[in-house]
Amino acid sequence: MAEPQLIAPTVDVHASFLAAMEEFRADGAEAAPHSNLAGELRTWAARWRSVEGFAAYVELTGGVERDERADGVVAKSTRWWVADGRYLGRVTFRHSLTPSLLDYGGHIGYAVRPGARRRGHATAMLRAALPVAHHELGIDPVLVTCDDTNTGSRKVIEACGGVLEDQRAEKLRYWIHATATATAAGQESHRRG
């Protein structure tokens, strides 16, 4: 298998994307209260099946969208984690923070399809997303949050240089600076070398 990459959404992974969405649905993703993926499962699932509906979704998701929240609107963009034409997950970038995103959502949200979990994709995906946030979107530091019960996500964030600031309700809040990202990437390439 080729190394996965973060790419702009594409119609080329239609079948794999549909299979991944069924995995997410079976895993209960629609019930997540603050999840873009949950909202998309509820509003797009019926349209994704058709070639035209999926193309419309890809066009919308591939650009900069408006993320409307009760406390404001922020720009957001999405990249997909793909290897050999297979959809493995996604990263959503929120270009700025509203009060609720500052407490619960952060700048980056990510999801690995259930069938591809526990293979290092989340860590690799977040590592690949951080330079996009820092260099392309000018976000430094980056806020990434996770549920206090999500040990796997906590380990991913910490492996990518996340420094815990605090806990608000059930959310742990981590900040990742560009320098921490470069240090973590250097350590990883040293381990592989």
C-alpha positions as CSV (number, residue, x, y, z in Angstrom):
1,M,0.0,0.0,0.0
2,A,1.2,3.5,-0.9
3,E,1.8,6.0,1.9
4,P,-1.5,7.8,2.7
5,Q,-1.7,11.4,1.9
6,L,-3.9,14.4,2.8
7,I,-5.7,15.4,-0.4
8,A,-8.5,17.6,-1.4
9,P,-11.8,15.7,-1.6
10,T,-12.2,13.9,-4.8
11,V,-14.9,11.9,-6.7
12,D,-12.3,9.2,-7.4
13,V,-12.9,7.5,-4.0
14,H,-16.7,7.4,-4.2
15,A,-17.2,3.6,-3.5
16,S,-14.6,3.6,-0.7
17,F,-16.1,6.8,0.8
18,L,-19.5,5.2,0.9
19,A,-18.2,2.1,2.6
20,A,-16.4,4.3,5.2
21,M,-19.6,6.2,5.9
22,E,-21.4,3.0,6.5
23,E,-18.6,2.0,9.0
24,F,-19.0,5.4,10.8
25,R,-22.8,5.0,10.9
26,A,-22.5,1.5,12.3
27,D,-20.0,2.8,14.9
28,G,-22.6,5.4,16.1
29,A,-20.9,8.5,14.6
30,E,-24.3,10.2,13.9
31,A,-24.9,10.6,17.6
32,A,-21.7,12.7,18.3
33,P,-23.0,16.1,19.5
34,H,-20.3,18.5,18.2
35,S,-19.2,16.6,15.1
36,N,-19.1,17.8,11.5
37,L,-19.1,14.2,10.4
38,A,-22.3,13.5,12.3
39,G,-24.1,16.5,10.7
40,E,-23.0,15.3,7.2
41,L,-24.2,11.8,7.9
42,R,-27.6,13.2,8.7
43,T,-27.9,15.7,5.8
44,W,-25.9,14.2,2.9
45,A,-26.2,10.4,3.3
46,A,-29.1,10.1,0.8
47,R,-27.4,12.3,-1.8
48,W,-23.9,10.6,-1.5
49,R,-25.1,7.5,-3.3
50,S,-25.7,9.1,-6.7
51,V,-22.8,10.2,-8.8
52,E,-24.2,13.7,-9.1
53,G,-25.0,14.0,-5.4
54,F,-21.5,12.9,-4.4
55,A,-19.9,15.3,-7.0
56,A,-21.9,18.2,-5.4
57,Y,-20.7,17.1,-1.9
58,V,-17.1,16.9,-3.1
59,E,-17.3,20.3,-4.7
60,L,-18.7,21.9,-1.6
61,T,-16.3,20.1,0.8
62,G,-13.3,20.7,-1.4
63,G,-13.5,24.5,-1.0
64,V,-13.7,26.8,2.0
65,E,-17.1,26.3,3.6
66,R,-19.0,28.2,6.3
67,D,-19.3,26.4,9.6
68,E,-22.3,28.0,11.2
69,R,-22.6,27.7,15.0
70,A,-25.0,29.2,17.5
71,D,-22.2,31.6,18.6
72,G,-20.9,32.5,15.2
73,V,-19.7,31.4,11.8
74,V,-16.2,30.4,10.9
75,A,-14.5,29.3,7.6
76,K,-13.6,25.6,7.5
77,S,-11.9,23.4,5.0
78,T,-11.5,19.6,4.7
79,R,-8.8,17.2,3.5
80,W,-9.2,13.5,3.1
81,W,-6.7,10.8,4.1
82,V,-6.3,8.5,1.1
83,A,-4.0,5.7,0.1
84,D,-4.2,3.7,-3.2
85,G,-7.6,5.3,-4.0
86,R,-9.0,4.2,-0.6
87,Y,-10.7,6.7,1.7
88,L,-9.2,6.2,5.2
89,G,-10.3,9.4,7.0
90,R,-10.6,13.1,7.1
91,V,-9.4,16.3,8.7
92,T,-11.5,19.4,9.2
93,F,-9.7,22.7,9.7
94,R,-11.6,25.6,11.4
95,H,-9.8,28.7,10.3
96,S,-10.8,30.6,13.5
97,L,-12.4,29.9,16.9
98,T,-15.8,30.9,18.3
99,P,-16.3,30.7,22.1
100,S,-17.7,27.1,21.7
101,L,-14.9,26.0,19.5
102,L,-12.4,27.5,22.0
103,D,-13.9,25.3,24.7
104,Y,-14.9,22.2,22.8
105,G,-14.0,21.9,19.1
106,G,-10.6,23.4,18.4
107,H,-9.0,24.2,15.1
108,I,-8.7,20.7,13.9
109,G,-11.1,17.7,14.0
110,Y,-10.1,14.3,12.6
111,A,-11.7,11.0,12.1
112,V,-10.3,7.6,10.9
113,R,-12.8,5.2,9.4
114,P,-13.4,2.3,11.9
115,G,-12.0,-0.3,9.6
116,A,-8.6,1.5,9.4
117,R,-8.2,2.3,13.1
118,R,-5.3,1.2,15.3
119,R,-2.8,1.3,12.5
120,G,-1.2,4.7,13.2
121,H,-3.4,6.6,10.7
122,A,-4.7,9.2,13.3
123,T,-1.2,10.2,14.3
124,A,0.1,10.3,10.8
125,M,-3.0,12.3,9.7
126,L,-2.7,14.9,12.4
127,R,1.1,15.2,11.7
128,A,0.3,15.8,8.1
129,A,-2.5,18.3,9.0
130,L,-0.4,20.5,11.3
131,P,1.8,22.0,8.5
132,V,-1.4,22.8,6.6
133,A,-2.8,24.6,9.6
134,H,0.5,26.4,10.4
135,H,1.8,27.3,6.9
136,E,-1.2,27.4,4.6
137,L,-3.8,28.8,7.0
138,G,-1.5,30.8,9.4
139,I,-2.8,29.1,12.6
140,D,-0.2,29.0,15.3
141,P,-0.7,27.6,17.8
142,V,-3.3,25.1,16.8
143,L,-6.0,24.0,19.4
144,V,-6.9,20.3,19.3
145,T,-9.4,18.8,21.7
146,C,-10.6,15.4,22.6
147,D,-12.9,13.7,25.1
148,D,-11.3,13.0,28.5
149,T,-12.3,9.4,28.1
150,N,-10.6,9.0,24.6
151,T,-7.2,7.7,25.6
152,G,-6.3,6.9,21.9
153,S,-6.9,10.5,20.7
154,R,-5.1,11.9,23.7
155,K,-2.0,9.8,22.8
156,V,-2.3,11.0,19.2
157,I,-2.4,14.6,20.2
158,E,0.5,14.3,22.6
159,A,2.6,12.4,20.1
160,C,2.1,15.3,17.7
161,G,3.5,17.8,20.3
162,G,0.2,18.7,22.0
163,V,0.6,20.4,25.4
164,L,-2.4,20.1,27.7
165,E,-3.8,23.5,28.8
166,D,-6.8,22.4,30.7
167,Q,-10.1,20.4,30.8
168,R,-13.4,22.1,30.1
169,A,-16.4,19.8,30.8
170,E,-15.5,16.5,29.2
171,K,-13.0,18.1,26.7
172,L,-9.2,18.1,27.1
173,R,-7.7,21.1,25.4
174,Y,-4.2,20.8,23.8
175,W,-2.2,23.5,22.0
176,I,0.4,22.6,19.3
177,H,2.9,25.2,18.3
178,A,4.7,25.1,14.9
179,T,8.0,24.5,16.7
180,A,6.6,21.5,18.5
181,T,5.4,20.1,15.2
182,A,8.8,20.4,13.6
183,T,10.5,18.8,16.7
184,A,8.0,15.9,16.6
185,A,8.6,15.4,12.9
186,G,12.3,15.5,13.3
187,Q,12.2,12.9,16.1
188,E,10.0,10.6,13.9
189,S,12.3,10.8,10.9
190,H,15.3,10.1,13.3
191,R,13.5,7.0,14.6
192,R,12.9,5.8,11.0
193,G,16.4,6.6,9.8
